[in-house]
Amino acid sequence: MPKFSIVARTGAGKTIRESRYGTTREALVAQLRRDGLVPIAVESADAGTEAGAPPRPAARRFFFGGVGLREVTVAFRTLATMLGGGLPIIDSLVDVAEQSESARFRSVLLAAATDVRQGTMLSDALAAYPAVFSPLTLALIKAGEESGSLAEILSNLSDYLEAQLDLRRRIRVSTMYPAFIMGFFCVAVSVIFLFILPRFREIFERAGAELPLLTRIVMTVSSAFGENIGYVLLVLVAGGVAFWFWRKTPSGRSTVHAVLLHLPVIGRPVREMIMARLARTLGMLIDGGIPMVEALSLSAAAAGNVRVEQQVAQVRQNVVRGASLSEELSSRPYFPRLLVRMVAAGEASGRLGDMLGRAAEHFSREFSARVEMLMALLEPALLVAIGILVGFVVVAIYFPIFNLARTVT
């Protein structure tokens, strides 16, 4: 029987470090929870893999990928329903594959069913497709297999993925109309300065009209814009490409994420969105039987922000040494007081996963309400900006026309 080094915390907050034997890592984690302990870290003390374990299928990242999150979510939901009804896992995988509308995802599931039929664990079979299934997904499925609650884990995972999809949908819907208005604004500016103003400039020049200062400024801007439009587009494209590549670098990504966290107006909803992701992911992993250290690593990657991920990594290091999660979060700048208090209550009551889920729901609601408020303010602001621009140009054009009319009269 394999030997494991464990770090766990009692209900009184005392940290325990010892070695124990268990059939598997996940089975030992479940035993620790039954003993009233909170698993912090469970690592194998034996070299090599477990005896008798079938080899994992080789990763097939180059042949499969591009599967949408919604497709994966629907598959897990269907699989959880079928397994909960007592159907065999291989038959369930084949049925789910046949229902899939994506030929690529269908091939993934059928190949996984073949591996499972040959004796491979489902988590190991799915691990051969890292472009489709995330480490978080694989860790939960493996925990579900070892604890005998795979159907429940898959159902919880489906709920989690559906929440992520819903968050994306709300962001997309909230930004569609402002994006349309902004695009219309750019088109309107281009049409005015490239086509309308040059025509009026020719008319004024032929009439020999004396142009007011406001009109001269507008015409000068129009001429400069029209004569250098190629350079303007080149600079915009080159700047956009350069920014895209710089953002992919570690320093660029870290800088962009730090700016997003501290931007006025949008910084707060960004932080609320990140906290919702972090709390929901961490709570689901802990409820799924994943040890605290591994759960922190997986949830940090799911947060979607490098700066927050670095903070969670520091928290993880101190938690391994025996520190309290709530105390570590309270000493970091990005974690709100509500999250810290919910974590402290969860640690004291032994319901940390449930408390994190409640915190995630709160941050998600706050994020949605704040985004809706910002979009409600942004839409009229853009319309007012368009009106001011058009009015400014109209006034600049009509001043010389009025002067010509008075001269003729």
C-alpha positions in Angstrom: 0.0 0.0 0.0 1.5 3.4 -1.0 2.8 5.8 1.7 1.8 9.5 1.7 3.1 12.5 3.5 0.1 14.6 4.7 -0.5 18.1 6.1 -3.9 18.6 7.6 -5.7 20.9 10.0 -8.0 19.9 12.9 -11.2 21.6 13.7 -9.4 23.5 16.4 -6.9 25.0 13.9 -4.0 22.8 14.8 -1.7 21.7 11.9 -0.8 18.0 11.7 2.2 16.7 9.7 2.6 12.9 9.5 2.8 9.9 7.1 -0.1 7.6 6.4 -0.8 4.7 4.1 -3.7 4.6 1.7 -4.8 2.7 -1.4 -4.8 6.0 -3.5 -4.2 9.7 -2.8 -7.9 10.5 -3.3 -9.0 7.7 -1.0 -6.7 9.0 1.7 -8.1 12.5 1.3 -11.6 11.1 1.7 -10.5 9.3 4.9 -9.0 12.5 6.3 -12.3 14.3 5.8 -14.2 11.5 7.5 -11.8 11.9 10.4 -12.8 15.5 10.7 -9.5 16.9 9.3 -9.1 19.5 6.5 -6.5 18.2 4.0 -3.9 20.8 3.1 -1.4 18.7 1.2 -1.2 15.0 0.4 1.9 13.9 -1.5 3.2 10.5 -2.3 6.2 9.4 -0.2 7.0 6.5 -2.5 9.0 6.9 -5.8 7.3 5.8 -9.0 3.7 5.2 -9.8 1.2 2.9 -8.1 1.7 -0.7 -8.9 -0.6 -2.2 -11.4 -1.8 1.2 -12.7 -2.4 1.2 -16.4 -0.2 3.6 -18.5 -1.8 6.9 -19.3 -2.6 7.5 -23.0 -0.2 9.8 -24.7 -1.3 13.4 -25.0 -2.9 14.1 -28.4 -2.8 17.9 -28.2 -2.0 18.3 -31.9 -5.0 16.4 -33.2 -7.8 17.7 -31.1 -8.8 21.1 -29.9 -11.1 23.9 -30.7 -14.0 22.4 -28.7 -16.3 25.1 -27.3 -16.9 25.3 -23.5 -20.7 25.0 -24.1 -20.2 21.7 -25.9 -18.1 20.3 -23.0 -20.7 21.6 -20.5 -23.6 19.9 -22.2 -21.6 16.6 -22.5 -20.8 16.6 -18.7 -24.4 17.4 -17.8 -25.6 14.5 -20.0 -23.0 12.2 -18.7 -23.8 13.0 -15.1 -27.5 12.3 -15.7 -26.8 9.0 -17.4 -24.3 7.8 -14.7 -26.7 9.0 -12.0 -29.4 6.7 -13.6 -27.1 3.7 -13.3 -25.9 3.4 -16.9 -22.4 2.0 -17.5 -19.7 4.6 -18.1 -18.6 3.3 -21.5 -22.1 3.2 -22.9 -22.7 6.7 -21.5 -19.6 8.0 -23.2 -20.6 6.5 -26.5 -24.1 7.9 -26.2 -22.9 11.4 -25.3 -20.4 11.3 -28.2 -23.2 10.3 -30.7 -25.3 13.3 -29.5 -22.5 15.8 -29.9 -22.8 18.2 -32.9 -19.0 18.6 -33.1 -17.2 16.0 -35.1 -14.0 16.8 -33.3 -15.4 16.5 -29.8 -17.2 13.3 -30.9 -13.9 11.8 -31.8 -12.4 12.8 -28.5 -15.2 11.1 -26.5 -15.2 7.9 -28.6 -11.4 7.7 -28.2 -11.8 8.2 -24.5 -14.5 5.4 -24.4 -12.0 3.1 -26.1 -9.3 3.8 -23.5 -11.8 3.3 -20.6 -12.8 0.0 -22.2 -9.2 -1.1 -22.1 -9.0 -0.4 -18.3 -7.9 3.2 -18.2 -9.4 5.6 -15.7 -11.7 8.2 -17.2 -9.6 11.1 -15.9 -6.5 9.5 -17.5 -8.3 9.0 -20.7 -9.5 12.6 -20.9 -6.0 13.8 -19.9 -4.8 12.8 -23.3 -6.6 15.9 -24.7 -5.2 18.9 -22.7 -6.6 21.3 -25.4 -10.1 20.2 -24.5 -10.1 19.3 -20.8 -8.5 21.7 -18.2 -6.4 20.5 -15.3 -9.2 21.6 -13.0 -11.7 19.4 -14.8 -9.3 16.4 -14.7 -8.6 16.8 -11.0 -12.3 16.9 -10.1 -13.1 13.9 -12.3 -10.2 11.9 -10.7 -11.5 12.8 -7.2 -15.0 11.7 -8.2 -13.7 8.4 -9.5 -11.8 7.6 -6.3 -14.6 8.7 -4.0 -17.3 6.9 -6.0 -19.2 10.1 -6.6 -18.4 10.7 -10.2 -22.0 11.5 -11.2 -22.3 14.1 -8.4 -18.9 15.6 -9.3 -19.8 15.8 -13.0 -23.1 17.5 -12.1 -21.3 20.1 -9.9 -18.7 20.6 -12.6 -21.5 21.2 -15.1 -23.0 23.8 -12.7 -19.6 25.5 -12.5 -19.1 25.6 -16.2 -22.6 26.9 -16.8 -21.9 29.7 -14.3 -18.8 30.6 -16.3 -20.7 30.6 -19.6 -23.4 32.8 -18.0 -20.8 35.2 -16.8 -19.3 35.4 -20.3 -22.8 35.9 -21.8 -23.6 38.7 -19.5 -20.4 40.5 -20.4 -21.0 40.0 -24.1 -24.6 41.2 -24.0 -23.7 44.2 -21.8 -21.0 45.4 -24.2 -22.7 44.7 -27.5 -24.7 48.0 -27.8 -21.9 50.3 -26.5 -19.5 48.6 -28.9 -22.0 49.3 -31.8 -22.4 52.9 -30.7 -18.6 53.3 -30.5 -18.2 51.8 -34.0 -20.9 54.1 -35.3 -19.1 57.0 -33.7 -15.8 56.1 -35.4 -17.6 55.7 -38.8 -19.4 59.1 -38.4 -16.1 60.9 -37.6 -14.4 59.3 -40.6 -17.2 60.2 -43.0 -17.4 63.8 -41.7 -13.7 64.5 -41.8 -12.9 62.5 -45.0 -15.9 63.3 -47.3 -18.2 66.1 -46.0 -15.7 68.7 -44.8 -13.4 68.6 -47.9 -16.5 69.4 -50.1 -17.4 72.4 -48.0 -13.7 73.6 -48.0 -13.8 73.6 -51.8 -17.0 75.6 -51.8 -15.6 78.2 -49.4 -12.4 78.5 -51.4 -14.3 79.1 -54.6 -16.5 81.7 -53.0 -13.5 83.4 -51.4 -15.2 83.4 -48.0 -13.3 84.5 -44.9 -13.4 81.6 -42.5 -13.8 82.1 -38.8 -11.2 80.7 -36.4 -13.5 77.7 -35.4 -14.0 76.8 -39.1 -10.3 77.1 -39.9 -9.4 74.7 -37.0 -12.0 72.2 -38.2 -10.8 72.4 -41.8 -7.1 72.1 -40.8 -7.9 69.0 -38.8 -9.9 67.6 -41.8 -7.1 68.2 -44.2 -4.4 66.7 -42.0 -6.6 63.7 -41.4 -7.4 63.2 -45.1 -3.8 63.7 -46.3 -2.3 61.3 -43.7 -5.0 58.7 -43.5 -2.6 56.0 -44.7 0.0 56.8 -42.1 -2.8 57.0 -39.4 -4.0 53.5 -40.4 -0.5 52.2 -40.5 0.3 53.5 -37.0 -2.9 52.2 -35.6 -2.4 48.7 -37.1 1.3 48.6 -36.1 0.5 49.8 -32.6 -2.3 47.3 -32.2 -0.1 44.4 -33.4 2.8 45.5 -31.2 0.5 45.8 -28.2 -0.9 42.3 -28.9 2.5 40.7 -29.0 3.7 42.7 -25.9 0.6 41.6 -24.0 1.5 38.0 -24.6 4.8 38.4 -22.9 5.0 37.8 -19.1 5.8 41.4 -18.3 3.2 42.7 -20.7 0.5 40.4 -19.3 1.3 41.3 -15.8 1.3 45.0 -16.5 -2.1 44.9 -18.3 -3.7 42.8 -15.6 -2.4 45.2 -12.9 -3.8 48.2 -14.8 -7.2 46.5 -15.2 -7.3 46.0 -11.4 -6.7 49.7 -10.6 -8.4 51.5 -13.5 -11.0 54.0 -12.3 -14.6 53.1 -12.9 -14.0 49.6 -14.4 -11.4 48.4 -11.9 -13.9 47.4 -9.2 -16.2 45.3 -11.5 -13.0 43.6 -12.8 -12.0 42.7 -9.3 -15.5 41.4 -8.5 -15.5 39.2 -11.6 -12.1 37.8 -10.6 -13.2 37.1 -7.0 -16.3 35.4 -8.2 -14.3 33.1 -10.4 -11.7 32.4 -7.7 -14.2 31.7 -4.9 -16.5 29.6 -7.1 -13.5 27.5 -8.3 -11.9 27.1 -4.9 -15.2 26.2 -3.3 -16.1 23.6 -5.9 -12.6 22.0 -5.7 -12.7 21.8 -1.9 -16.2 20.3 -2.0 -15.0 17.8 -4.6 -12.4 16.4 -2.2 -9.3 18.2 -3.6 -6.7 19.0 -1.0 -6.3 22.7 -0.1 -2.8 23.2 -1.7 -3.9 21.7 -5.0 -7.2 23.5 -4.9 -5.4 26.8 -4.5 -3.1 26.1 -7.4 -6.0 25.2 -9.8 -8.2 28.1 -8.7 -5.4 30.6 -9.1 -5.0 29.6 -12.7 -8.8 29.9 -13.2 -8.9 33.5 -11.7 -7.7 34.9 -15.1 -5.4 37.6 -13.6 -1.6 37.2 -13.2 -1.4 39.6 -10.2 -4.2 37.7 -8.3 -2.6 34.4 -9.3 0.7 35.5 -7.8 -1.0 36.5 -4.6 -2.8 33.1 -4.4 0.6 31.4 -5.0 2.0 33.2 -2.0 -1.0 32.3 0.1 -0.6 28.7 -0.9 3.1 28.6 0.2 2.1 29.9 3.7 -0.9 27.6 4.0 1.5 24.6 3.4 3.5 25.9 6.3 0.4 25.8 8.5 -1.0 29.3 8.2 -4.7 29.9 8.1 -6.2 30.6 4.7 -8.4 33.5 6.0 -5.4 35.2 7.8 -3.3 34.9 4.6 -6.0 36.4 2.4 -6.5 39.3 4.8 -2.9 40.3 4.5 -3.1 40.5 0.7 -4.3 43.7 -1.2 -6.7 42.2 -3.7 -9.0 40.1 -1.5 -12.0 42.0 -0.1 -13.1 41.8 3.5 -16.3 39.9 2.7 -14.3 37.1 1.1 -11.9 36.9 4.1 -14.8 36.8 6.6 -16.6 34.1 4.6 -13.5 32.0 4.5 -12.9 32.5 8.3 -16.5 31.4 8.9 -16.1 28.4 6.7 -12.8 27.3 8.4 -14.5 27.6 11.8 -17.6 25.7 10.8 -16.0 23.1 8.5 -18.1 24.4 5.6 -15.4 26.2 3.7 -16.7 25.1 0.2 -20.2 26.2 0.9 -19.1 29.6 2.2 -16.9 30.1 -0.8 -19.9 29.3 -3.0 -22.0 31.9 -1.2 -19.2 34.5 -1.6 -19.0 33.7 -5.3 -22.7 34.3 -5.8 -22.4 37.6 -4.0 -19.5 38.8 -6.2 -21.3 37.6 -9.3 -24.4 39.6 -8.5 -22.4 42.7 -7.6 -20.5 42.4 -10.9 -23.6 42.1 -12.9 -25.3 45.0 -11.2 -22.2 47.2 -11.6 -21.8 46.3 -15.3 -25.4 47.0 -16.0 -25.1 50.4 -14.3 -22.0 51.3 -16.2 -23.5 50.3 -19.5 -26.6 52.3 -18.7 -24.4 55.4 -18.2 -22.1 54.7 -21.2 -24.8 54.4 -23.8 -26.2 58.0 -23.4 -22.7 59.3 -22.9 -21.6 58.0 -26.3 -24.8 59.4 -27.9 -24.1 62.8 -26.3 -20.5 62.7 -27.6 -21.7 62.0 -31.1 -24.2 64.9 -30.8 -21.5 67.3 -29.6 -19.2 66.3 -32.4 -21.9 66.7 -35.1 -23.1 70.0 -33.6 -19.5 71.3 -33.4 -19.0 70.5 -37.1 -22.4 72.0 -38.1 -21.6 75.2 -36.3 -18.2 75.4 -37.9 -19.7 74.9 -41.4 -22.7 77.3 -41.0 -20.7 80.3 -39.8 -19.1 80.9 -43.2 -22.4 80.2 -44.9 -24.1 82.8 -42.8 -21.3 85.2 -43.6 -21.7 84.6 -47.3 -25.4 85.1 -47.1 -25.0 88.4 -45.4 -22.4 89.5 -48.0 -24.7 88.6 -50.9 -27.6 90.4 -49.2 
